Amino acid sequence: MATLTVLYGTPTDAEAFRTHYEQVHVPLALALPGAKDPRYSLDVTTLAGEPVFAMFSADFATPEALEAAMGSPEGQAAQADVPTFATGGVTILVS
């Protein structure tokens, strides 16, 4: 199994982020082929206090399935959308 986790830093406009994220980006992310148990949270906190505003996570059967999803038209659309709203930066983790 492979898990994709995306951490979003604090945006310059929290309300604009929320609106775009929930209305545009989440539907794109939910369309990733092969994504299992996709989930997201807003207003995330860390134990060490680093500023993380939101996170998205989804599981894939294999690392190759994750790679294929990110290379698919749906994955490309989701990736292309990130700069339109993620003004606080993004950290992408694969585990």
PEDAHU-V142442 format. One line per field, one symbol per residue. psi: psi as a letter, one per 20 degrees, with the letter a starting at -180 (. if undefined). Layout:
psi: ???
This chain:
psi: qppppppprprhngggggggghhggghghiippipplqqqqqlqqqhijqoohrqqqqqqhrhhhgghghirhggggghhhgiihmijrpppqp.
